[in-house]
Amino acid sequence: MNIRTAQRSDCRRLLELVQGLAEYEKAPHEVTISLDEFEEAGFGAQPVWKAFVAEVDGVIEAFALYYVRFSTWKGCRMYIEDVFVTEQHRRKGLGKKLFDTLFKEAREKNFSGVVWQVLDWNEPAIRFYEKFNARFDGEWINVSLDKAQIP
């Protein structure tokens, strides 16, 4: 097992894993980003995300992708957008190693905290996050507009 920073050449495989995550979350139709858009957002002139990948026998079997979120109350925080481990490699420590890598990055960059979301029905993930003594916030409601909805 090898954990490393994602590279542009990993983007096609990362999008395959993103699609796998969307299927797990029962929303495969929600993935609409193109490979070009994904690559540009991570490795273009103004990258907005960074990712770590977990390789097993040279194949990327898991990833964790984050970006910097700014809070007027707290400052710069790491926002973990996605963490996904392929089904055949779950419960083998890849998720823990990816989170350890994310937490190390957060400390090195002096972020004021780390935040992420989990679906309320995703019991395996919730149990995993509880091992880190994560705080679950039931007060906030997610709000969003799709591109076509923006006035």
N, C-alpha and C positions, 0 to 999 in steps of 0.2 A: 504494500500500500504506500502510495506517495501522495502527499498534499503539496500543491504548488499554486502559484498565482496563475490565473487563466490568461491565455494568449489569444490573439485574434484568430489564429488557426483552430482554436477550440470552439469557436462560435457555432458552427454547424451542429456539433455534438451537444453543446449547451442547449440549443433550441430543441433538439430531440428530447432532452431531459425536461425542459420547460413544458413541452407537450405532454410528457409522461406525468408531470405534476398536475397539469390541468385535467388530465383524465382521472387521476386519483381524486381530485377535488370536484369531479363531476361537472366540469365546465370546459371540455376540449374546444368548443366553438369560440371561446373567449380569446384564444391566442390568435392575434391578427398581425403581429409584427413580422416584417420580412427579415430575411437574413441580412440584407444590406443595412436596414435600419438598426438592427441589433448590433452589428459590427460597428457602425458609425457611433452609436451611443456609448459603446464601451472603449473604442480604440480610435475614434476620429480626432478631429482638431480640439474638441472640447468634451472629453469623456465624462460621463455622468455616473457610471457604475464601475465597480470592481468586483471580481469574483475569485474564489478559490475553488480548485477542483481536486477531487480524490480519484486517483488512478489505481486500478487493480490490474496487475499484469498488463500495464500499458494502455488500458482502456478507461476512459473517464466514466465512473459509475456513480458519482455524486458531485454536487456543487453547492456552493453558498454564494449568493450575490447580494451585495449591499451598495448603498449610496449614502452620502452625507445629507442629513436632514438638519435644518437650522430651527431651533426653538428660541423664541424671544425670551423665554423664561430660563432656559437651561444652556443655550449655546449650541455648538456643533455636537450632533449625536449620530451614531451609526444606526441606520435603518436597514434591517435585514429584510430584503424583499422576498427572497426565496431560498429555501434549503430543500434539497431533494436527494434521496438515495434510492437507487433502483431497487426494486422489490427483492431480488435475489441477494442483495448485499446489505439489507437492513439487519439490525441487531448484531453487527460485527464491529462496531466502533467507529465507522466512518463519520456518522453524524456528530459524535462527541469530538472527534479530531477536528472536524470542520468548525464546530463551535469554539473549541480551544483556540484555533487559528484566528477566528473572528475576534475573540476576546483579547488575544495578544495584540492584534492590529488596533483595536479600540484603545488599549492602554498606550501603545506606541504613538498613536496620533493624538493622544490626550483628549479623546472625545468625552463629553460629560455624561454619556450613558449609551446604552444599546436598547433599541426598541424593535419590536416586530409584532406580527399578528398571527393568530391561529384560528381556524374555524372551530366553532363551539362543539362540533360533532367529532373532531379529530382527536379522539381519546389517546391514541398512542403518542401523538406529538405533545399533547398536554402533559401526559405523565413524564415524557422526556424532559420538557421544560421545567417541570416541578423539581427535578433533580438539581437544577441550578438555582433553586429558590426564587424563580422568576415571579414577579407580581402580575397578577391578572386583573385588568381594569374593565369592569363591567359598565362603567358610566358612559363612555364615549360611543357614539354611533358613527359608523363609516358613512361618508357622504362623497359622491362623485358625479361627474358629468362626462359622458363620452364625447369625442371630438364633434360629432354631429349635433350634440345637444348644447354646445357652448354658444351662448347668445352673441 
